[in-house]
Amino acid sequence: MNVQIQTVHFDADSKLIDHVNTKIEKLKTFHDKIIGADVYLKLDNNSQQVRDKIAEIKIYVPGHAYFVKHQSKNFEESFNLAFDSLVSQVKRQKQKQLSYS
């Protein structure tokens, strides 16, 4: 699986990158045909004070792409919320495919 991690408006430390890679690798347990994943970690620059952290995840499987986006006060929380939503989407879609078979 090809994983692309991009950071916007900041430089990520190795701990955050390792956290993202570890979680993305767990996606293989939910869907065995994942081709690639794009992860975007962004700082929201709308407000002047405390800036929200945004995590976007997009994964590609043959014939379909899944996309989730979450925002919170730190990157780990944003990424974990997005990851949980993504897992729910993948499970739901896989269940639909099995019911049609």
C-alpha positions as CSV (number, residue, x, y, z in Angstrom):
1,M,0.0,0.0,0.0
2,N,1.3,3.4,-1.0
3,V,0.9,6.0,1.9
4,Q,1.4,9.7,1.3
5,I,1.5,12.0,4.3
6,Q,1.4,15.7,3.7
7,T,1.6,18.5,6.3
8,V,0.3,22.0,5.5
9,H,1.5,25.1,7.4
10,F,3.8,23.1,9.8
11,D,6.4,20.4,10.0
12,A,5.3,17.2,11.7
13,D,7.6,15.5,14.2
14,S,8.5,11.8,13.8
15,K,6.2,10.8,16.7
16,L,3.1,12.1,14.8
17,I,4.3,10.5,11.5
18,D,4.8,7.1,13.2
19,H,1.4,7.3,14.8
20,V,-0.2,8.0,11.4
21,N,1.7,5.2,9.7
22,T,0.9,2.7,12.5
23,K,-2.9,3.4,12.3
24,I,-2.9,3.4,8.4
25,E,-1.3,-0.1,8.4
26,K,-4.2,-1.3,10.6
27,L,-6.6,-0.5,7.8
28,K,-5.4,-3.7,6.0
29,T,-7.3,-5.7,8.7
30,F,-10.6,-4.1,7.5
31,H,-10.1,-4.2,3.8
32,D,-7.6,-6.4,2.0
33,K,-7.6,-4.5,-1.4
34,I,-6.4,-1.1,-0.4
35,I,-4.3,0.4,-3.1
36,G,-3.1,3.6,-1.4
37,A,-3.8,6.3,1.2
38,D,-3.4,10.0,1.3
39,V,-3.2,11.8,4.7
40,Y,-3.3,15.5,5.0
41,L,-2.5,17.2,8.3
42,K,-3.4,20.9,8.3
43,L,-3.4,23.9,10.6
44,D,-6.6,25.9,10.3
45,N,-5.6,29.5,9.7
46,N,-9.0,31.1,10.0
47,S,-8.7,32.2,13.6
48,Q,-5.9,34.3,15.2
49,Q,-5.7,32.6,18.6
50,V,-5.9,28.8,19.1
51,R,-5.6,27.2,15.7
52,D,-7.6,24.0,15.1
53,K,-5.8,20.9,13.7
54,I,-7.4,19.2,10.7
55,A,-6.8,15.6,9.6
56,E,-8.0,14.4,6.2
57,I,-7.7,10.7,5.2
58,K,-8.5,9.4,1.7
59,I,-8.0,5.7,0.9
60,Y,-8.3,4.1,-2.5
61,V,-9.7,0.6,-3.3
62,P,-10.5,-0.7,-6.7
63,G,-13.6,1.1,-7.9
64,H,-14.0,3.3,-4.8
65,A,-12.4,6.0,-2.7
66,Y,-13.2,6.8,0.9
67,F,-12.7,10.2,2.4
68,V,-13.0,11.6,6.0
69,K,-12.1,14.9,7.6
70,H,-12.0,15.8,11.3
71,Q,-11.0,18.9,13.2
72,S,-10.0,19.3,16.9
73,K,-7.4,20.9,19.1
74,N,-4.6,18.4,18.5
75,F,-3.5,16.3,15.6
76,E,-3.6,12.9,17.3
77,E,-7.3,13.5,18.3
78,S,-8.2,14.7,14.9
79,F,-6.5,11.8,13.2
80,N,-8.0,9.2,15.5
81,L,-11.5,10.6,15.0
82,A,-11.0,10.6,11.2
83,F,-9.6,7.1,11.4
84,D,-12.5,5.8,13.4
85,S,-15.0,7.3,10.9
86,L,-13.0,5.8,8.0
87,V,-13.1,2.3,9.6
88,S,-16.9,2.7,10.0
89,Q,-17.3,3.6,6.3
90,V,-15.1,0.7,5.1
91,K,-17.0,-1.8,7.3
92,R,-20.4,-0.5,6.1
93,Q,-19.4,-0.7,2.5
94,K,-17.9,-4.1,2.9
95,Q,-21.1,-5.3,4.6
96,K,-23.2,-4.0,1.7
97,Q,-21.0,-5.8,-0.8
98,L,-21.4,-9.1,1.1
99,S,-25.1,-8.7,1.3
100,Y,-25.3,-8.3,-2.5
101,S,-23.3,-11.5,-3.1
